[in-house]
Amino acid sequence: MLASFRSLTQAAPRFPHPRFLAQPAIQRDSRFKQISAADVQAFRQILGDAAVITNADDLTAFNVDWMNRYRGASTIALKPTSTDHVSQIMQYCNHRLLAVVPQGGNTGLVGGSVPVFDELILSLSAMNQIEHLDETSGVVTTQAGVVLEALDNYVGAAGYRVPLDLGAKGSCQIGGNVATNAGGSRFVRYGPLRASVVGMEAVLPDGRVFDAMTTVRKDNTGYDLKQLMIGAEGTLGVITRLAIACPMKSSCVDTMVVHVTSSERISPLLRLARQSLGEVLSAIEYMDSSSVRMADTNLSHVSDPLSIPDDPQHSLVLIECAGSNAEHNREKLEAFLEAAFEQELVADGVIAESETQSNELWELRESLPEAVLKAGAAATLKYDVSVPIAHFNEMIDVAKERVKDLGAVQVCGWGHIGDENLHLNVAIQDDTQKDTAQLRLEPWVYEYVSGVGGSISAEHGLGVMKAGAIGYSKGDIAVDVMRTIKDVLDVNGICNPYKVLTTSSQ
């Protein structure tokens, strides 16, 4: 019998006091003008008074990221409701040389959605209309400010699902998801989000509207320009509308958790899961023993269903199967578990017997970020990286070794095994140790990832945190091509400056 957990809200938790506001050493671009009273009046004429926010207290939520690590100093936030509004704003800002930060749900981890200095904040939260779902093709058209969970509920009523699932789904917005090419736990089933974006409307930095809002899945008419916007983190323009291809929602879902006693068994376990479960495998998630223990200790509403020991070699793996035939699903899952025991890949396992129990298992996995934030009373460091599965435990172990003498620092890791995405997390209890811990881990994290052929950003983007580290994952020519594209589309550099690519002055 699984433990009884209370329901965990899907909204991203916020913390009342900034705890780690260290910014990279960046100089404000002298080309950009500061917001004047005349600018404020111009924006009020475009949007109306209610959509122009200038009160300092009201601006705090826009200026600070949800982890309270990055804080900007913007004096204005705008809340347009239409593409035409965004076009007028961008045209005005480009003419006036006012830097702009597009902002969705502000749930990112790398400072990409908040100002570095006093950039104007362009919030998409009022562009929250779902326009249409084609119930034959499964393509939904929507404004960019729609919250992911709301979009999923909308298409779910017609038997579809959004091909993306995140712990922050109650707060994040679909436009921000696409702008960062967000990953999540369903990547192993549906692939990258960019593959499901069939249409897009975006406003370029000079105010021109880029319209590629097709709703058909096949279009071989030249360059697929919308792909430039996907993953660009708002540095090339502002995504305003999207057409997303949604798969059918599975009629039956089974979830299980297994206990793995050695890091060497993770890779063969994944191979077995792919071989045995095939087309019904919809998620496979890794949780090291430290992260499980952190959740057990700091959160009252979750617990370890298999009581694994606090040993760095031990971990939990959550596996989900989704299909159209319940009997077929369960047969595959039970056959997989039997084979895993026979091959000594797992020491224990439990299959959820109801939707409630399935939700309980997922609550443990999705509560891990909250557990780390509660454990890190002074600060938290988060590294979203791609590394071969064989290096998951090694990377966590080496990180622990690098900070073990600091005492009040805990390191843990979890991630998406199916796409080799590790979330390395560091919880710091002593405020005096946060800078030392960061210096111990950076740039080592990026050097390690580069050395094993990985990526320094698996799904959260580069933002301001990793802009200066792009060379660990991209060669000089690739970065030069990216700069060329940026310079052509954003001549004045006003669109989310200081993010993704550093400027020549940095």
C-alpha positions as CSV (number, residue, x, y, z in Angstrom):
1,M,0.0,0.0,0.0
2,L,1.4,3.4,-0.9
3,A,1.7,6.2,1.6
4,S,-1.1,8.7,1.7
5,F,0.1,12.1,0.6
6,R,-1.9,15.3,0.5
7,S,-2.3,17.0,-2.9
8,L,0.6,19.2,-4.0
9,T,-0.2,22.4,-5.8
10,Q,1.2,22.7,-9.3
11,A,1.9,26.4,-9.0
12,A,5.6,27.2,-8.7
13,P,6.4,28.2,-5.0
14,R,7.6,31.7,-4.4
15,F,9.8,32.8,-1.5
16,P,9.3,36.1,0.2
17,H,12.9,37.3,0.6
18,P,15.7,37.4,-1.9
19,R,18.4,34.9,-0.9
20,F,20.9,34.7,-3.6
21,L,20.9,37.7,-6.0
22,A,24.4,37.2,-7.4
23,Q,24.6,38.5,-11.0
24,P,27.4,37.8,-13.4
25,A,29.7,40.8,-13.9
26,I,27.8,42.7,-16.6
27,Q,27.9,46.3,-17.6
28,R,24.7,48.1,-18.6
29,D,24.6,48.8,-22.4
30,S,25.0,52.5,-22.7
31,R,23.0,52.6,-25.9
32,F,19.7,52.0,-24.0
33,K,17.7,54.9,-22.8
34,Q,15.9,55.0,-19.4
35,I,12.2,55.1,-19.2
36,S,10.9,58.7,-19.1
37,A,7.5,60.2,-18.1
38,A,6.8,60.7,-21.8
39,D,7.4,57.0,-22.4
40,V,5.0,56.0,-19.7
41,Q,2.4,58.3,-21.2
42,A,2.9,56.8,-24.6
43,F,2.4,53.3,-23.3
44,R,-0.8,54.4,-21.5
45,Q,-2.1,55.7,-24.8
46,I,-1.5,52.3,-26.4
47,L,-2.7,50.1,-23.5
48,G,-4.8,52.1,-21.1
49,D,-3.8,53.0,-17.6
50,A,-4.6,49.6,-16.0
51,A,-2.1,47.7,-18.2
52,V,0.8,50.0,-17.4
53,I,2.4,49.1,-14.0
54,T,4.7,51.6,-12.4
55,N,4.1,51.1,-8.7
56,A,7.3,49.9,-7.0
57,D,5.6,47.3,-4.8
58,D,3.6,45.9,-7.7
59,L,6.7,45.6,-9.8
60,T,8.5,43.4,-7.3
61,A,6.9,40.2,-8.6
62,F,8.0,41.1,-12.2
63,N,11.5,42.1,-11.2
64,V,12.4,39.0,-9.2
65,D,12.6,35.5,-10.5
66,W,10.7,32.7,-8.7
67,M,13.8,31.4,-7.0
68,N,14.7,34.9,-5.7
69,R,18.1,34.6,-7.2
70,Y,17.9,37.3,-9.8
71,R,16.5,40.8,-9.3
72,G,16.1,43.6,-11.8
73,A,15.4,47.2,-11.4
74,S,12.7,47.9,-14.0
75,T,10.4,50.9,-13.3
76,I,7.7,49.7,-15.7
77,A,5.8,46.5,-16.7
78,L,3.3,46.4,-19.6
79,K,0.5,43.9,-20.0
80,P,-0.7,43.9,-23.6
81,T,-3.8,41.9,-24.6
82,S,-3.2,41.6,-28.4
83,T,-0.5,41.2,-31.0
84,D,-1.2,44.7,-32.2
85,H,-0.4,46.0,-28.7
86,V,2.9,44.2,-28.7
87,S,3.7,45.4,-32.2
88,Q,3.1,49.1,-31.2
89,I,5.2,48.6,-28.0
90,M,8.1,47.1,-29.8
91,Q,8.1,49.6,-32.6
92,Y,8.1,52.4,-30.0
93,C,10.9,50.8,-27.9
94,N,13.1,50.1,-31.0
95,H,12.8,53.8,-32.0
96,R,13.5,55.0,-28.5
97,L,16.2,52.4,-27.8
98,L,14.4,51.1,-24.8
99,A,15.5,47.5,-23.8
100,V,12.7,45.0,-23.4
101,V,12.4,41.7,-21.4
102,P,9.5,39.5,-22.6
103,Q,8.1,37.7,-19.6
104,G,5.8,34.7,-19.4
105,G,5.1,32.9,-16.1
106,N,8.6,33.8,-14.8
107,T,9.3,30.2,-13.7
108,G,12.7,29.9,-15.3
109,L,15.9,29.0,-13.4
110,V,18.5,31.0,-15.3
111,G,17.4,34.6,-15.0
112,G,16.1,34.8,-18.5
113,S,12.7,36.3,-17.8
114,V,13.7,39.2,-15.5
115,P,15.6,42.4,-16.1
116,V,19.3,42.6,-15.5
117,F,19.1,46.3,-15.1
118,D,16.1,48.6,-15.8
119,E,14.8,47.0,-19.0
120,L,11.1,47.4,-19.7
121,I,9.1,44.2,-18.7
122,L,6.7,43.0,-21.4
123,S,4.4,40.6,-19.6
124,L,2.3,38.2,-21.8
125,S,0.1,37.2,-18.9
126,A,-3.0,39.1,-20.2
127,M,-2.7,37.4,-23.6
128,N,-4.4,34.4,-22.2
129,Q,-7.1,33.4,-24.7
130,I,-7.3,29.9,-26.2
131,E,-8.6,30.4,-29.6
132,H,-9.5,27.1,-31.2
133,L,-8.9,23.3,-31.1
134,D,-9.3,21.4,-34.3
135,E,-10.7,18.1,-32.9
136,T,-9.7,16.2,-36.0
137,S,-6.1,17.2,-36.3
138,G,-5.5,17.9,-32.6
139,V,-3.9,21.3,-33.4
140,V,-4.8,24.0,-30.8
141,T,-4.3,27.7,-31.5
142,T,-3.7,29.9,-28.5
143,Q,-2.2,33.2,-27.3
144,A,1.2,32.9,-25.7
145,G,0.2,33.9,-22.2
146,V,-2.0,30.9,-21.6
147,V,-0.9,28.9,-18.5
148,L,0.2,25.4,-19.5
149,E,-2.2,23.6,-17.1
150,A,-5.1,25.6,-18.4
151,L,-4.2,24.7,-22.0
152,D,-3.9,21.0,-21.1
153,N,-7.2,21.0,-19.4
154,Y,-8.8,22.7,-22.4
155,V,-7.5,20.2,-24.9
156,G,-8.1,17.4,-22.4
157,A,-11.8,18.0,-22.5
158,A,-11.7,16.9,-26.1
159,G,-9.5,13.8,-25.5
160,Y,-6.1,15.4,-26.3
161,R,-3.2,16.5,-24.2
162,V,-0.4,19.0,-24.5
163,P,2.9,17.2,-25.4
164,L,4.6,18.8,-22.4
165,D,4.3,18.3,-18.7
166,L,6.2,20.3,-16.0
167,G,6.1,20.6,-12.3
168,A,5.4,24.3,-12.8
169,K,2.5,23.7,-15.1
170,G,0.2,25.7,-12.9
171,S,2.3,28.9,-13.4
172,C,4.4,28.6,-16.6
173,Q,2.9,29.9,-19.9
174,I,3.0,28.2,-23.2
175,G,4.8,31.1,-24.9
176,G,7.6,30.9,-22.4
177,N,7.7,27.1,-22.7
178,V,8.2,27.5,-26.5
179,A,10.7,30.4,-26.1
180,T,12.9,28.2,-24.0
181,N,12.0,24.9,-25.8
182,A,11.1,23.5,-22.4
183,G,11.5,19.7,-21.9
184,G,9.9,17.9,-19.0
185,S,9.0,14.4,-18.2
186,R,7.1,13.6,-21.4
187,F,10.1,14.1,-23.7
188,V,10.7,10.4,-23.9
189,R,7.3,9.9,-25.4
190,Y,6.6,13.0,-27.5
191,G,10.1,14.4,-28.2
192,P,11.1,18.1,-28.0
193,L,8.5,20.7,-27.8
194,R,9.8,22.4,-31.0
195,A,8.6,19.3,-33.0
196,S,5.0,20.0,-31.9
197,V,4.9,23.7,-32.8
198,V,3.3,23.8,-36.2
199,G,2.5,27.5,-36.3
200,M,3.7,30.7,-34.7
201,E,3.1,34.4,-34.7
202,A,5.8,36.7,-33.2
203,V,6.6,40.3,-33.1
204,L,10.1,41.2,-34.2
205,P,12.2,43.7,-32.3
206,D,11.3,46.5,-34.8
207,G,7.6,45.9,-34.4
208,R,7.0,43.9,-37.6
209,V,4.7,40.9,-37.1
210,F,6.1,37.6,-38.3
211,D,3.1,35.5,-39.2
212,A,3.7,31.7,-39.6
213,M,0.4,30.7,-38.0
214,T,-0.3,27.6,-40.2
215,T,-2.2,24.8,-38.6
216,V,-1.1,22.1,-41.0
217,R,1.8,19.8,-39.9
218,K,3.6,19.7,-43.3
219,D,5.0,22.9,-44.9
220,N,8.2,22.6,-47.0
221,T,8.1,26.2,-48.4
222,G,11.6,27.4,-47.6
223,Y,13.2,28.2,-44.3
224,D,11.3,27.1,-41.2
225,L,11.8,30.5,-39.6
226,K,9.7,29.8,-36.5
227,Q,12.4,27.4,-35.4
228,L,14.7,30.4,-34.8
229,M,12.3,31.7,-32.2
230,I,12.0,28.4,-30.4
231,G,14.7,28.2,-27.7
232,A,15.9,31.8,-28.4
233,E,14.5,32.9,-25.0
234,G,12.9,36.1,-26.4
235,T,16.2,37.5,-27.8
236,L,15.0,37.5,-31.4
237,G,11.4,38.6,-30.9
238,V,8.2,38.2,-28.8
239,I,6.1,35.1,-29.4
240,T,2.4,36.1,-29.3
241,R,0.4,33.2,-30.7
242,L,1.0,29.5,-31.3
243,A,-0.4,26.5,-33.0
244,I,0.5,23.3,-31.1
245,A,-0.1,19.7,-32.4
246,C,-1.5,17.7,-29.4
247,P,-1.5,13.9,-29.2
248,M,-4.5,12.0,-28.1
249,K,-4.8,11.5,-24.4
250,S,-4.2,7.9,-23.3
251,S,-7.2,6.1,-21.9
252,C,-5.2,4.1,-19.4
253,V,-2.0,5.0,-17.5
254,D,0.0,2.9,-15.1
255,T,2.8,4.1,-12.9
256,M,5.5,2.3,-10.9
257,V,8.6,3.1,-8.9
258,V,11.6,0.7,-8.6
259,H,14.6,0.7,-6.3
260,V,18.0,0.6,-8.1
261,T,21.0,-0.2,-5.9
262,S,23.8,0.7,-8.3
263,S,24.4,3.5,-10.8
264,E,25.7,0.8,-13.2
265,R,22.2,-0.7,-13.4
266,I,20.5,2.5,-14.6
267,S,21.5,2.3,-18.3
268,P,20.5,-1.4,-18.7
269,L,17.3,-0.6,-16.9
270,L,16.5,2.0,-19.5
271,R,17.3,-0.4,-22.3
272,L,15.1,-3.0,-20.8
273,A,12.2,-0.5,-20.4
274,R,12.5,0.6,-24.0
275,Q,12.6,-3.0,-25.2
276,S,9.8,-4.3,-22.9
277,L,7.5,-1.4,-22.8
278,G,8.0,0.0,-26.3
279,E,5.3,2.3,-27.5
280,V,3.5,2.6,-24.1
281,L,6.6,4.0,-22.3
282,S,5.6,7.6,-21.5
283,A,8.0,8.7,-18.8
284,I,11.1,7.4,-16.9
285,E,12.4,9.5,-14.1
286,Y,15.5,9.3,-11.9
287,M,15.7,10.4,-8.2
288,D,18.9,9.8,-6.3
289,S,18.8,8.8,-2.6
290,S,19.8,12.3,-1.4
291,S,16.9,14.0,-3.2
292,V,14.4,11.4,-1.9
293,R,15.8,11.9,1.6
294,M,15.6,15.7,1.2
295,A,11.9,15.5,0.3
296,D,11.2,13.0,3.1
297,T,12.8,15.4,5.6
298,N,11.5,18.7,4.5
299,L,8.0,18.0,3.2
300,S,5.2,16.6,5.2
301,H,3.0,15.6,2.2
302,V,5.4,13.1,0.5
303,S,7.4,10.1,1.5
304,D,9.6,7.4,0.1
305,P,7.4,4.5,-0.9
306,L,10.3,2.0,-0.9
307,S,12.3,3.3,2.1
308,I,15.6,3.2,0.2
309,P,18.9,3.7,2.2
310,D,20.7,7.0,2.2
311,D,23.4,5.7,0.0
312,P,24.8,7.5,-3.1
313,Q,24.6,4.4,-5.2
314,H,20.9,3.9,-4.5
315,S,18.1,5.6,-6.4
316,L,14.4,5.5,-7.3
317,V,13.2,5.3,-10.9
318,L,9.6,6.2,-11.7
319,I,8.2,4.6,-14.8
320,E,4.9,5.5,-16.5
321,C,3.1,3.6,-19.3
322,A,0.3,5.1,-21.2
323,G,-1.8,3.3,-23.8
324,S,-5.3,2.5,-25.0
325,N,-5.7,-1.0,-23.5
326,A,-5.5,-1.4,-19.8
327,E,-4.8,-5.1,-19.9
328,H,-2.1,-4.7,-22.4
329,N,-0.5,-1.9,-20.4
330,R,-0.5,-3.9,-17.2
331,E,0.9,-7.1,-18.9
332,K,3.8,-5.1,-20.3
333,L,4.5,-3.4,-17.0
334,E,4.4,-6.6,-15.0
335,A,6.6,-8.4,-17.6
336,F,9.1,-5.6,-17.4
337,L,9.2,-5.7,-13.7
338,E,9.7,-9.5,-13.7
339,A,12.6,-9.2,-16.2
340,A,14.1,-6.4,-14.1
341,F,14.1,-8.6,-11.0
342,E,15.5,-11.6,-13.0
343,Q,18.4,-9.5,-14.4
344,E,19.0,-8.1,-10.9
345,L,18.5,-4.5,-12.1
346,V,16.1,-3.6,-9.3
347,A,15.8,-4.6,-5.7
348,D,12.2,-3.6,-5.1
349,G,9.3,-2.1,-6.8
350,V,5.7,-1.0,-6.5
351,I,2.9,-0.5,-9.1
352,A,0.2,2.0,-8.4
353,E,-3.2,0.4,-8.0
354,S,-5.2,3.5,-8.6
355,E,-5.1,7.0,-10.1
356,T,-4.7,8.3,-6.6
357,Q,-1.7,6.2,-5.9
358,S,-0.2,7.1,-9.3
359,N,-0.6,10.8,-8.4
360,E,1.1,10.1,-5.1
361,L,4.2,8.7,-6.9
362,W,4.3,11.6,-9.2
363,E,4.0,14.0,-6.3
364,L,7.2,12.7,-4.9
365,R,9.0,13.4,-8.1
366,E,7.5,16.8,-8.7
367,S,8.0,18.0,-5.1
368,L,11.8,17.7,-5.3
369,P,12.4,21.3,-6.4
370,E,10.3,22.5,-3.5
371,A,12.2,20.2,-1.1
372,V,15.6,21.6,-2.2
373,L,14.4,25.2,-1.8
374,K,13.3,24.5,1.7
375,A,16.5,22.7,2.5
376,G,18.6,25.6,1.2
377,A,17.7,28.2,3.8
378,A,20.5,30.5,2.5
379,A,20.6,29.7,-1.2
380,T,20.1,27.1,-3.8
381,L,22.2,26.4,-6.9
382,K,20.6,24.6,-9.8
383,Y,22.3,23.1,-12.8
384,D,20.1,21.8,-15.7
385,V,22.5,19.7,-17.9
386,S,22.6,16.9,-20.4
387,V,25.1,14.2,-19.7
388,P,25.2,10.5,-20.7
389,I,23.3,8.4,-18.1
390,A,26.5,6.6,-17.1
391,H,27.7,9.9,-15.7
392,F,24.7,10.8,-13.6
393,N,25.9,9.4,-10.3
394,E,29.5,10.3,-10.9
395,M,28.7,13.9,-11.5
396,I,26.6,14.1,-8.3
397,D,29.4,12.3,-6.3
398,V,32.1,14.6,-7.6
399,A,30.0,17.7,-6.8
400,K,29.5,16.4,-3.3
401,E,33.2,15.9,-2.9
402,R,33.9,19.5,-4.0
403,V,31.8,21.0,-1.3
404,K,31.8,18.4,1.5
405,D,34.1,20.4,3.8
406,L,31.7,23.3,3.8
407,G,29.4,21.3,6.1
408,A,26.0,23.0,5.7
409,V,25.7,22.2,2.0
410,Q,23.7,19.3,0.5
411,V,24.0,18.0,-3.0
412,C,21.4,15.9,-4.8
413,G,20.2,15.1,-8.3
414,W,17.2,13.9,-10.3
415,G,16.3,14.0,-13.9
416,H,14.7,12.5,-17.0
417,I,16.6,9.3,-17.9
418,G,15.0,9.0,-21.3
419,D,16.6,12.1,-22.6
420,E,19.8,12.1,-20.4
421,N,18.8,15.3,-18.5
422,L,20.2,15.6,-15.0
423,H,19.1,18.3,-12.6
424,L,22.0,18.8,-10.2
425,N,20.9,20.7,-7.1
426,V,22.8,22.3,-4.2
427,A,21.0,23.4,-1.0
428,I,23.0,25.8,1.1
429,Q,22.0,26.4,4.7
430,D,24.7,28.9,5.7
431,D,24.6,32.3,4.0
432,T,28.4,32.7,4.5
433,Q,29.1,29.6,2.3
434,K,27.1,30.4,-0.8
435,D,29.8,32.2,-2.7
436,T,32.4,29.6,-1.8
437,A,30.1,26.8,-2.9
438,Q,29.4,28.5,-6.2
439,L,33.1,29.0,-6.9
440,R,33.7,25.3,-6.1
441,L,31.1,24.3,-8.7
442,E,31.5,26.9,-11.4
443,P,33.0,26.5,-13.9
444,W,33.7,22.9,-12.9
445,V,30.1,21.9,-13.8
446,Y,30.4,23.3,-17.3
447,E,33.9,21.8,-17.8
448,Y,32.6,18.3,-16.6
449,V,29.6,18.5,-18.9
450,S,31.7,19.6,-21.9
451,G,34.2,16.8,-21.2
452,V,31.7,14.0,-21.4
453,G,30.0,15.5,-24.6
454,G,27.0,16.9,-22.9
455,S,25.2,20.3,-22.9
456,I,25.3,22.9,-20.2
457,S,21.5,23.5,-20.7
458,A,19.2,20.7,-21.3
459,E,15.8,22.4,-21.0
460,H,15.9,25.7,-19.1
461,G,18.0,27.7,-21.6
462,L,21.0,30.0,-21.0
463,G,19.4,33.2,-19.7
464,V,21.9,35.5,-17.9
465,M,23.3,32.7,-15.7
466,K,24.9,30.7,-18.5
467,A,25.3,33.3,-21.3
468,G,29.0,33.6,-20.7
469,A,29.4,29.8,-20.7
470,I,27.9,29.1,-24.1
471,G,31.4,28.2,-25.4
472,Y,31.3,25.0,-23.4
473,S,28.5,23.7,-25.6
474,K,28.9,25.6,-28.9
475,G,31.9,26.2,-31.0
476,D,33.2,29.6,-32.1
477,I,31.6,29.4,-35.6
478,A,28.2,28.4,-34.2
479,V,28.3,31.3,-31.8
480,D,29.3,33.7,-34.6
481,V,26.3,32.5,-36.7
482,M,24.0,33.0,-33.7
483,R,25.4,36.6,-33.3
484,T,24.8,37.2,-37.0
485,I,21.2,36.2,-36.7
486,K,20.7,38.3,-33.6
487,D,22.3,41.4,-35.3
488,V,20.1,41.0,-38.4
489,L,16.8,40.6,-36.5
490,D,17.5,42.9,-33.6
491,V,19.6,45.7,-35.0
492,N,19.6,47.7,-31.8
493,G,19.9,44.8,-29.5
494,I,16.8,45.8,-27.5
495,C,15.2,42.3,-27.2
496,N,16.1,40.6,-23.9
497,P,19.7,41.9,-23.8
498,Y,22.5,40.2,-21.8
499,K,20.7,36.8,-22.2
500,V,21.9,33.8,-24.3
501,L,24.8,35.7,-26.0
502,T,27.0,38.2,-24.2
503,T,27.6,41.5,-25.9
504,S,31.0,42.5,-27.2
505,S,31.4,44.9,-24.2
506,Q,31.1,41.9,-21.8
